[in-house]
């Protein structure tokens, strides 16, 4: 007998926590995992005493679902999603809904939407943000795909989502095809940048100001009471305080080689494809790539010299405030400048007073430049700090040296250029006198 409101496939920590979240909000969930023993373990432990039911097979799971059937996939992005869809389809009927809640590449979601629509099924690709705690007590959800599915999943999604203000859910329909996963991709890309900025601030505190872990934790705690208030600042303070079983701080023991699952890289690639200079996210991705070259860096550290005899002699508290102000500017600037690109693919709103648009960048420039200058003098790598300042300086110039670049392109490849006095009209100059007057076609990749 059909009794479950929704099914969820994939009983890793995110899947289990989402199931229990839905259960808490009164929905009957059918749990399934490819390794069926995990279903039994879950029902006997975490889900014991709840309304959660289990399934022994995909056919069994489908038989227990109310119509239209709603099935959430929380499996590894890529081939695993396609494999489960292929196995599910023979057991479903037209109008049934498949929801991919993993970190899928948005083009894959678009492809799946088109393919399943042809077969009469509805597909939703939804970003899920908030980690394991968010999944359990209130994630941010970003559903997109076939909008006909939204009325059938809206109540569940908005019930389990985090709430803000007077109870507004952190969940709404964001658009067609791969829009939901595009939102999640950009969200993660922003997180890559934010995390790297925090890491660079930590590096400056540790190696320029010589602060110990308790001092740094206190600094981040205080920052979290200012404009930098955020989950990442909060957890950074907690990480810096955390001590291992031997009573020593854990952070210095952790290997400095960062992993990544691809969403930051996909954001940077999309930015390149759309011709949008999201330089900070790109640098954050490359910083992780550089960190992974651990053995090479260890060898390089033995032969490549660092700045000699440079010691910080300024006001420690003042420089710490410079770092804080610069962190505010860097975060605000690249988010503000790239909101138009984000809107190209998703519904995205920045509730910002336009009169404040350049407040931080104008008022806090001295802090920006002092922070970067001191870091460079001390040999501290700051890819995101420096690229944000370079972006700002490039963005505020009404004339950039790209005129020389265009001349070079025309000189060696007859790629043409525009004149300031006549934009939109492309011309070629015979720079050498023997290159001829035939030009290449003009195009932008």
Secondary structure, DSSP 8 states (H G I E B T S, - for coil): ---BSEEEE--SHHHHHHHHHHHHTT--EEEE-SSHHHHHHHHHTTTTTSS-EE-SSHHHHHHTB-SS-EEEE-S-TTHHHHHHHHHHHTT--TT-EEEE-S---HHHHHHHHHHHHHTT-EEEEEEEESHHHHHHH-BEEEEEE-GGGHHHHHHHHHHHB-EETTTEESB---EETTHHHHHHHHHHHHHHHHHHHHHHHHHHHHHTS---HHHHHHHHHHHTTTTT--HHHHHHHHHHH-B-TTSSBSGGGS-S-----SHHHHHHHHHHHTT---HHHHHHHHHHHHHT-HHHHHHHHTTS----S----S-HHHHHHHHHHHHHHHHHHHHHHTHHHHHTTS-------GGGTTHHHHHTHHHHHHHHHHHHHTT---HHHHHHHHHHHHHT-SS-THHHHHHHHHHHH---EEETTEEEEEE---SSSSS-S--------
